[in-house]
Amino acid sequence: MRLMSSSSRTCLLPCLTCTGKLPKSNGIAWRGNSGLEDGKDLTDVKGGLVGGYYDAGDNIKFHFPMAYAMTMLSWSVIEYRHKYEAIDEYNHVRDLIKWGTDYLLLTFNSSASHIDKIYSQVGASVANSSKPDDHYCWMKPEDMDYDRPVQTANSGPDLAGEMVAALAAASIVFQDNTAYSKKLIKGAETLFTFARDFGKRTPYCRGNPYIEPFYNSTGYFDEYMWGAAW
């Protein structure tokens, strides 16, 4: 039996939950392309919301925990780059981070200085559902054929703050790629402005039956500090 280091296992989980048109480097033989029609009806996102990572055993893309995961993955690279290099996973883990941050950049107008919304989730489920959704249909993501609604947050200091941290942390990982690092910083600044808007202080999940039962955020000052620190 081949034993895996903890760093190798860190890279394995994102490969398992990766969504979109998968790169050859994904390395999971039984995973294929999926979610290629996510957000296809959005008129302001060219190509839709394709990419990113599924949350867990279901096929929902919750952007709040996805952003946190990217922050922690970036932090691990910042602190332990030499460990990743020692096991030949450094370039791989950077690819995984970029897969996540590229997707997060799609969820808002990252080229603008001010925004009025963030796409906060793709896919959905409600309790005791009697129609196909991401919990009613327990299937491989490659086989999904049901509607996957996109949730929009017009307020969300918690979500925005978490995304600020993800993009800012990744900008450090990609300092050797000046253009991309600056793009991440620009996106983080735009999101922080949105997060700090006094008129948009309601948690992003408040009253949303597709989000609140799963990731019920009760505050946002921790995300303010977390995002600002990065």
VEXDREN-2710 file (C-alpha; in Angstrom, 1 decimal):
% VEXDREN-2710
k/r/px/py/pz
1/MET/0.0/0.0/0.0
2/ARG/1.4/3.4/-1.0
3/LEU/1.4/5.8/1.9
4/MET/0.6/9.4/1.2
5/SER/2.0/12.4/3.0
6/SER/-0.5/14.9/4.6
7/SER/0.5/17.4/1.9
8/SER/-0.3/14.9/-0.9
9/ARG/-3.7/14.3/0.8
10/THR/-4.3/18.0/0.9
11/CYS/-4.1/18.1/-2.9
12/LEU/-6.2/15.0/-3.3
13/LEU/-9.5/16.3/-1.9
14/PRO/-9.8/19.3/-4.3
15/CYS/-9.1/17.0/-7.2
16/LEU/-12.0/14.8/-6.1
17/THR/-14.5/17.7/-5.8
18/CYS/-13.3/19.7/-8.9
19/THR/-16.0/20.7/-11.3
20/GLY/-16.1/22.1/-14.8
21/LYS/-14.0/21.0/-17.8
22/LEU/-11.3/19.2/-15.9
23/PRO/-7.6/19.6/-16.7
24/LYS/-5.5/16.5/-17.5
25/SER/-3.6/17.3/-14.3
26/ASN/-6.7/16.5/-12.2
27/GLY/-5.5/12.9/-12.0
28/ILE/-8.7/11.2/-10.8
29/ALA/-9.5/8.6/-13.3
30/TRP/-13.2/8.2/-12.4
31/ARG/-13.9/12.0/-12.5
32/GLY/-15.0/13.7/-15.7
33/ASN/-16.4/17.0/-16.8
34/SER/-19.5/18.2/-15.0
35/GLY/-21.5/21.3/-14.3
36/LEU/-20.8/22.7/-17.8
37/GLU/-24.2/24.4/-17.9
38/ASP/-24.0/26.1/-14.5
39/GLY/-25.1/29.7/-14.8
40/LYS/-25.7/29.3/-18.5
41/ASP/-28.6/31.8/-18.4
42/LEU/-26.7/34.6/-16.8
43/THR/-26.3/37.5/-19.2
44/ASP/-23.4/39.2/-17.3
45/VAL/-21.1/36.2/-17.0
46/LYS/-19.6/35.0/-20.3
47/GLY/-19.6/31.2/-20.3
48/GLY/-21.6/30.9/-17.1
49/LEU/-20.4/29.9/-13.7
50/VAL/-18.4/26.8/-14.8
51/GLY/-15.6/25.6/-12.6
52/GLY/-14.8/25.7/-8.9
53/TYR/-15.4/23.0/-6.4
54/TYR/-18.4/21.0/-5.1
55/ASP/-19.0/21.3/-1.4
56/ALA/-19.1/17.7/-0.1
57/GLY/-20.9/14.6/-1.0
58/ASP/-23.5/16.6/-2.9
59/ASN/-23.1/18.6/-6.0
60/ILE/-23.8/22.1/-4.7
61/LYS/-21.2/24.9/-5.0
62/PHE/-21.4/26.9/-1.8
63/HIS/-19.1/29.9/-2.4
64/PHE/-18.7/30.8/1.2
65/PRO/-16.9/27.6/2.3
66/MET/-15.2/27.4/-1.1
67/ALA/-13.6/30.7/-0.4
68/TYR/-12.5/29.6/3.0
69/ALA/-10.9/26.5/1.6
70/MET/-8.9/28.5/-1.0
71/THR/-7.7/30.8/1.8
72/MET/-6.5/27.9/3.9
73/LEU/-4.9/26.2/0.9
74/SER/-3.0/29.4/0.0
75/TRP/-1.9/29.9/3.6
76/SER/-0.5/26.3/3.7
77/VAL/1.6/27.2/0.6
78/ILE/2.8/30.5/2.1
79/GLU/3.9/28.7/5.3
80/TYR/5.1/25.4/3.9
81/ARG/6.1/25.9/0.3
82/HIS/9.3/23.9/0.9
83/LYS/7.2/20.9/2.0
84/TYR/5.2/21.0/-1.2
85/GLU/8.3/21.4/-3.3
86/ALA/9.9/18.4/-1.5
87/ILE/7.1/16.1/-2.6
88/ASP/6.8/17.7/-6.0
89/GLU/3.3/19.1/-5.4
90/TYR/4.1/22.8/-5.4
91/ASN/2.9/23.5/-9.0
92/HIS/0.0/21.2/-8.5
93/VAL/-1.3/22.9/-5.4
94/ARG/-0.9/26.3/-7.1
95/ASP/-3.1/24.9/-10.0
96/LEU/-5.7/23.9/-7.4
97/ILE/-5.8/27.3/-5.8
98/LYS/-6.0/29.1/-9.2
99/TRP/-8.9/26.8/-10.2
100/GLY/-10.8/28.1/-7.2
101/THR/-9.8/31.7/-7.4
102/ASP/-10.5/31.8/-11.2
103/TYR/-14.0/30.6/-10.4
104/LEU/-14.5/33.1/-7.5
105/LEU/-13.6/35.9/-9.9
106/LEU/-16.5/34.9/-12.1
107/THR/-19.0/35.3/-9.3
108/PHE/-18.8/39.1/-9.3
109/ASN/-17.7/41.9/-11.6
110/SER/-14.0/41.8/-10.7
111/SER/-13.0/44.5/-13.1
112/ALA/-15.3/47.1/-11.4
113/SER/-14.5/49.3/-8.4
114/HIS/-18.1/48.9/-7.0
115/ILE/-20.5/46.0/-7.3
116/ASP/-24.1/45.5/-6.2
117/LYS/-24.2/41.7/-6.1
118/ILE/-22.3/38.5/-5.8
119/TYR/-23.4/35.1/-7.1
120/SER/-23.3/33.1/-3.9
121/GLN/-24.2/29.5/-4.8
122/VAL/-24.9/27.2/-7.7
123/GLY/-27.2/24.2/-7.2
124/ALA/-29.7/23.9/-4.4
125/SER/-31.8/21.7/-2.2
126/VAL/-34.7/22.2/0.1
127/ALA/-36.0/19.9/2.9
128/ASN/-38.3/17.1/1.9
129/SER/-38.0/18.0/-1.8
130/SER/-40.2/16.0/-4.1
131/LYS/-38.6/17.2/-7.3
132/PRO/-35.0/16.6/-8.6
133/ASP/-32.4/18.7/-6.9
134/ASP/-28.9/18.3/-5.5
135/HIS/-30.1/16.2/-2.5
136/TYR/-33.2/14.5/-3.9
137/CYS/-31.0/13.1/-6.7
138/TRP/-28.0/11.3/-5.2
139/MET/-25.8/10.8/-8.3
140/LYS/-22.4/11.4/-9.9
141/PRO/-22.0/15.1/-10.9
142/GLU/-21.2/13.9/-14.4
143/ASP/-24.7/12.6/-14.6
144/MET/-26.6/15.7/-13.4
145/ASP/-29.6/16.5/-15.6
146/TYR/-31.8/18.6/-13.3
147/ASP/-32.0/22.4/-12.9
148/ARG/-29.2/24.0/-10.8
149/PRO/-30.4/27.5/-9.8
150/VAL/-28.0/30.3/-9.1
151/GLN/-28.3/32.3/-5.9
152/THR/-27.6/36.0/-5.9
153/ALA/-26.5/38.0/-2.8
154/ASN/-27.3/41.7/-3.0
155/SER/-26.0/42.0/0.5
156/GLY/-23.4/39.9/2.2
157/PRO/-20.5/41.2/4.2
158/ASP/-19.7/37.7/5.5
159/LEU/-19.5/36.2/2.0
160/ALA/-17.6/39.1/0.6
161/GLY/-15.2/39.2/3.5
162/GLU/-14.4/35.5/3.1
163/MET/-13.8/36.0/-0.6
164/VAL/-11.5/38.9/0.1
165/ALA/-9.4/36.6/2.2
166/ALA/-9.3/34.0/-0.5
167/LEU/-8.2/36.4/-3.2
168/ALA/-5.8/38.3/-1.1
169/ALA/-4.1/35.2/0.2
170/ALA/-3.8/33.7/-3.3
171/SER/-2.2/37.0/-4.5
172/ILE/0.7/36.2/-2.2
173/VAL/1.0/32.7/-3.6
174/PHE/1.1/34.1/-7.1
175/GLN/3.5/37.0/-6.6
176/ASP/5.7/35.6/-9.3
177/ASN/2.8/36.1/-11.7
178/THR/2.4/39.9/-11.4
179/ALA/-0.6/40.3/-13.7
180/TYR/-2.6/37.6/-11.9
181/SER/-1.6/38.7/-8.5
182/LYS/-2.7/42.3/-9.2
183/LYS/-6.0/40.9/-10.6
184/LEU/-6.6/39.1/-7.4
185/ILE/-5.8/42.2/-5.3
186/LYS/-8.1/44.3/-7.4
187/GLY/-10.9/41.8/-6.9
188/ALA/-10.3/41.7/-3.2
189/GLU/-10.4/45.5/-3.0
190/THR/-13.7/45.6/-4.9
191/LEU/-15.2/42.9/-2.6
192/PHE/-14.1/44.7/0.5
193/THR/-15.8/47.9/-0.6
194/PHE/-19.0/45.8/-1.1
195/ALA/-18.5/44.2/2.3
196/ARG/-18.1/47.5/4.1
197/ASP/-21.1/49.1/2.4
198/PHE/-23.4/50.2/5.3
199/GLY/-26.5/49.4/3.3
200/LYS/-25.4/45.8/2.6
201/ARG/-24.8/44.5/6.1
202/THR/-27.4/41.7/6.1
203/PRO/-25.7/38.2/6.1
204/TYR/-25.9/36.7/2.6
205/CYS/-27.8/33.6/3.7
206/ARG/-30.6/35.5/5.7
207/GLY/-34.0/34.2/4.6
208/ASN/-32.6/32.1/1.8
209/PRO/-34.0/28.5/2.0
210/TYR/-31.3/27.2/-0.2
211/ILE/-28.4/28.5/1.9
212/GLU/-29.5/29.2/5.5
213/PRO/-30.2/25.6/6.5
214/PHE/-26.7/24.6/5.4
215/TYR/-24.4/27.5/6.1
216/ASN/-26.2/29.9/8.4
217/SER/-23.9/32.8/9.0
218/THR/-24.8/34.7/12.1
219/GLY/-22.3/37.6/11.9
220/TYR/-19.7/39.2/9.7
221/PHE/-17.2/41.1/11.9
222/ASP/-14.9/38.0/11.9
223/GLU/-14.9/38.0/8.1
224/TYR/-14.1/41.7/8.1
225/MET/-11.0/41.1/10.3
226/TRP/-10.1/37.9/8.4
227/GLY/-10.3/39.6/5.0
228/ALA/-8.5/42.8/6.1
229/ALA/-5.7/40.8/7.7
230/TRP/-4.8/39.2/4.4
END
